Amino acid sequence: MQVNFRVSGRIAKPVDEVFEAVADPGQLSRFFTTGGAQGRLGTGATVMWEFADVPGAFPVEVVEVVPNEKIVLEWAAQEAESGEIGARLHDADYRTTVTMLFKPTGDGRTLVEIAEEGWRDTPGGWRSSYNNCEGWTGMLAAMKAWLEHGINLREGFYK
């Protein structure tokens, strides 16, 4: 069995603006990658993301991009040493897959769905999936605040 999750949210902007906010590293760095993003998301690219709450930049492999519809990413799994909250993370010997879908709602808004899958069915795998589920939910909230109101929710939040 593999562990996975799906989160979603609606943003009051058209699909092309919401998609571009994720694909463009300059915009992504404004509301999500608190340490910065390097490289535009395009099929076959490897980009670097850095977060204030996770030390060091790490590679993100872009599996597929369908403009204004879908982004599929892969990255190295990190597992918690236990299922406990606050457990230290270590690199695991497998990868997880992130799929982002961008769907117009018909009223000028965009539904963004983010699924991540591939963690092992272990206490550390479950804890890490919870951590990433929290992270993607926070990303959706931060993107909504940034695109709709120009507010960076993550600034100063992690350090």
FIKOLFI-275860 format. One record per residue (C-alpha): residue number from 1; x, z negated, y. Coordinates in pm, 1 decimal, decimal comma. Layout:
<nodes>
+-----+----------+----------+----------+
:   i :        X :        Z :        Y :
+-----+----------+----------+----------+
: NUM :        X :        Z :        Y :
...
+-----+----------+----------+----------+
</nodes>
This chain:
<nodes>
+-----+----------+----------+----------+
:   i :        X :        Z :        Y :
+-----+----------+----------+----------+
:   1 :      0,0 :      0,0 :      0,0 :
:   2 :    117,8 :     77,3 :    352,3 :
:   3 :     17,0 :   -122,8 :    658,1 :
:   4 :   -133,3 :     62,5 :    955,8 :
:   5 :   -352,8 :     12,3 :   1261,8 :
:   6 :   -539,8 :    208,1 :   1530,4 :
:   7 :   -608,7 :    110,8 :   1893,4 :
:   8 :   -790,7 :    303,1 :   2164,0 :
:   9 :   -897,1 :    294,1 :   2525,4 :
:  10 :  -1056,2 :    508,3 :   2793,8 :
:  11 :   -876,4 :    603,2 :   3114,1 :
:  12 :  -1064,9 :    737,7 :   3416,1 :
:  13 :   -841,7 :   1042,8 :   3459,2 :
:  14 :   -852,0 :   1394,8 :   3310,2 :
:  15 :   -673,5 :   1463,5 :   2980,8 :
:  16 :   -388,2 :   1661,9 :   3137,1 :
:  17 :   -294,1 :   1373,1 :   3370,1 :
:  18 :   -309,6 :   1113,5 :   3092,9 :
:  19 :   -110,4 :   1329,2 :   2850,5 :
:  20 :    155,2 :   1399,2 :   3115,4 :
:  21 :    189,8 :   1026,8 :   3189,5 :
:  22 :    310,9 :    981,1 :   2830,3 :
:  23 :    509,4 :   1305,2 :   2786,3 :
:  24 :    706,3 :   1275,6 :   3114,0 :
:  25 :    985,4 :   1014,4 :   3089,9 :
:  26 :    971,4 :    940,0 :   3462,8 :
:  27 :    605,4 :    845,5 :   3445,8 :
:  28 :    636,7 :    661,1 :   3112,8 :
:  29 :    913,8 :    449,1 :   3264,0 :
:  30 :    681,1 :    344,7 :   3546,5 :
:  31 :    427,1 :    167,1 :   3326,0 :
:  32 :    553,9 :    130,7 :   2966,7 :
:  33 :    925,2 :    156,3 :   2884,6 :
:  34 :   1040,8 :   -131,0 :   3102,5 :
:  35 :   1406,0 :    -40,9 :   3038,9 :
:  36 :   1346,0 :    330,8 :   3092,1 :
:  37 :   1277,6 :    650,2 :   2899,2 :
:  38 :   1514,3 :    943,8 :   2866,9 :
:  39 :   1394,6 :   1285,3 :   2752,5 :
:  40 :   1062,5 :   1464,6 :   2767,4 :
:  41 :    839,9 :   1444,3 :   2460,7 :
:  42 :    847,4 :   1786,5 :   2294,8 :
:  43 :    830,4 :   1891,0 :   1929,7 :
:  44 :   1168,0 :   1840,2 :   1763,1 :
:  45 :   1319,3 :   1635,2 :   2046,8 :
:  46 :   1484,6 :   1296,8 :   2008,8 :
:  47 :   1429,4 :   1079,0 :   2314,6 :
:  48 :   1552,9 :    731,2 :   2403,3 :
:  49 :   1325,4 :    441,4 :   2496,2 :
:  50 :   1428,3 :     96,1 :   2612,9 :
:  51 :   1216,3 :   -215,4 :   2662,2 :
:  52 :   1304,8 :   -538,1 :   2841,8 :
:  53 :   1166,8 :   -743,9 :   2550,9 :
:  54 :   1367,5 :   -560,8 :   2278,3 :
:  55 :   1744,0 :   -540,8 :   2341,1 :
:  56 :   1900,5 :   -194,0 :   2361,2 :
:  57 :   1771,9 :    161,9 :   2379,8 :
:  58 :   1660,2 :    325,9 :   2057,8 :
:  59 :   1586,2 :    681,5 :   1944,6 :
:  60 :   1233,7 :    813,3 :   1905,8 :
:  61 :   1195,6 :   1135,9 :   1709,1 :
:  62 :    919,1 :   1367,0 :   1829,6 :
:  63 :    756,8 :   1523,5 :   1522,9 :
:  64 :    481,1 :   1720,6 :   1694,7 :
:  65 :    338,1 :   1777,6 :   2039,7 :
:  66 :     16,5 :   1967,9 :   2107,5 :
:  67 :    -20,1 :   1964,6 :   2487,8 :
:  68 :   -318,7 :   1763,5 :   2611,0 :
:  69 :   -421,3 :   1682,9 :   2250,2 :
:  70 :   -163,4 :   1507,0 :   2032,8 :
:  71 :    180,9 :   1347,1 :   2015,9 :
:  72 :    334,7 :   1240,4 :   1682,9 :
:  73 :    647,9 :   1022,3 :   1684,8 :
:  74 :    868,7 :    858,9 :   1423,5 :
:  75 :   1105,6 :    570,1 :   1467,7 :
:  76 :   1298,2 :    320,7 :   1261,1 :
:  77 :   1087,6 :     30,8 :   1142,1 :
:  78 :   1192,4 :   -313,1 :   1246,9 :
:  79 :   1073,1 :   -600,3 :   1032,9 :
:  80 :   1035,7 :   -962,2 :   1119,1 :
:  81 :   1244,4 :  -1189,8 :    899,1 :
:  82 :    921,5 :  -1365,7 :    803,7 :
:  83 :    553,2 :  -1350,8 :    881,0 :
:  84 :    593,7 :  -1624,3 :   1141,1 :
:  85 :    522,6 :  -1565,5 :   1509,7 :
:  86 :    848,0 :  -1533,4 :   1700,0 :
:  87 :   1048,7 :  -1444,1 :   1387,4 :
:  88 :   1365,7 :  -1245,6 :   1459,1 :
:  89 :   1352,1 :   -870,3 :   1400,7 :
:  90 :   1599,5 :   -667,3 :   1199,0 :
:  91 :   1628,8 :   -295,3 :   1129,1 :
:  92 :   1450,0 :   -193,5 :    810,7 :
:  93 :   1545,3 :    100,0 :    588,4 :
:  94 :   1231,6 :    304,4 :    655,7 :
:  95 :   1039,4 :    467,2 :    940,2 :
:  96 :    690,7 :    438,1 :   1085,0 :
:  97 :    480,9 :    716,2 :   1235,1 :
:  98 :    290,6 :    691,1 :   1563,3 :
:  99 :      8,8 :    937,0 :   1635,5 :
: 100 :   -144,8 :    955,8 :   1982,1 :
: 101 :   -463,5 :   1156,9 :   2034,7 :
: 102 :   -597,9 :   1252,1 :   2378,5 :
: 103 :   -968,3 :   1340,2 :   2392,8 :
: 104 :  -1182,1 :   1431,1 :   2693,6 :
: 105 :  -1499,4 :   1222,1 :   2705,9 :
: 106 :  -1708,2 :   1471,1 :   2903,0 :
: 107 :  -1733,3 :   1246,6 :   3208,9 :
: 108 :  -1385,0 :   1299,1 :   3354,1 :
: 109 :  -1225,9 :   1024,1 :   3146,7 :
: 110 :   -985,9 :   1046,3 :   2854,4 :
: 111 :  -1008,3 :    858,5 :   2526,5 :
: 112 :   -657,8 :    774,3 :   2400,7 :
: 113 :   -624,5 :    674,4 :   2035,1 :
: 114 :   -293,5 :    542,1 :   1902,5 :
: 115 :   -232,0 :    486,0 :   1531,0 :
: 116 :     87,6 :    359,7 :   1372,5 :
: 117 :    144,5 :    359,2 :    999,6 :
: 118 :    406,4 :    310,4 :    735,8 :
: 119 :    501,9 :    -58,7 :    731,9 :
: 120 :    566,1 :   -213,4 :    394,9 :
: 121 :    316,3 :   -459,9 :    255,5 :
: 122 :    540,0 :   -764,5 :    307,9 :
: 123 :    503,9 :  -1066,9 :    537,9 :
: 124 :    770,8 :   -918,2 :    767,1 :
: 125 :    603,1 :   -575,9 :    762,6 :
: 126 :    266,2 :   -726,7 :    850,0 :
: 127 :    414,5 :   -937,7 :   1134,6 :
: 128 :    594,4 :   -633,9 :   1276,5 :
: 129 :    278,5 :   -424,0 :   1260,9 :
: 130 :     98,7 :   -697,6 :   1456,6 :
: 131 :    378,2 :   -692,7 :   1715,6 :
: 132 :    353,2 :   -315,0 :   1756,5 :
: 133 :    -28,2 :   -324,8 :   1764,5 :
: 134 :      2,6 :   -571,2 :   2052,8 :
: 135 :    257,6 :   -342,2 :   2218,1 :
: 136 :     41,7 :    -28,7 :   2194,6 :
: 137 :   -264,3 :   -218,1 :   2319,1 :
: 138 :    -56,2 :   -338,3 :   2613,0 :
: 139 :     64,8 :     17,5 :   2672,3 :
: 140 :   -294,3 :    143,1 :   2696,6 :
: 141 :   -387,8 :   -133,1 :   2941,5 :
: 142 :    -72,0 :    -69,9 :   3147,3 :
: 143 :   -135,2 :    306,1 :   3151,6 :
: 144 :   -492,9 :    251,5 :   3268,9 :
: 145 :   -381,3 :     16,6 :   3549,1 :
: 146 :   -103,3 :    256,0 :   3653,5 :
: 147 :   -301,7 :    579,7 :   3648,2 :
: 148 :   -623,0 :    440,7 :   3796,3 :
: 149 :   -484,0 :    186,1 :   4045,0 :
: 150 :   -105,7 :    236,7 :   4081,2 :
: 151 :    -36,1 :   -111,3 :   3942,2 :
: 152 :    256,2 :   -172,0 :   3703,1 :
: 153 :    132,9 :   -449,4 :   3471,8 :
: 154 :    462,4 :   -473,0 :   3282,8 :
: 155 :    689,1 :   -526,4 :   3585,3 :
: 156 :    831,9 :   -877,7 :   3551,5 :
: 157 :    615,6 :   -950,3 :   3246,7 :
: 158 :    897,2 :   -959,5 :   2990,9 :
: 159 :   1193,5 :  -1080,9 :   3194,8 :
+-----+----------+----------+----------+
</nodes>
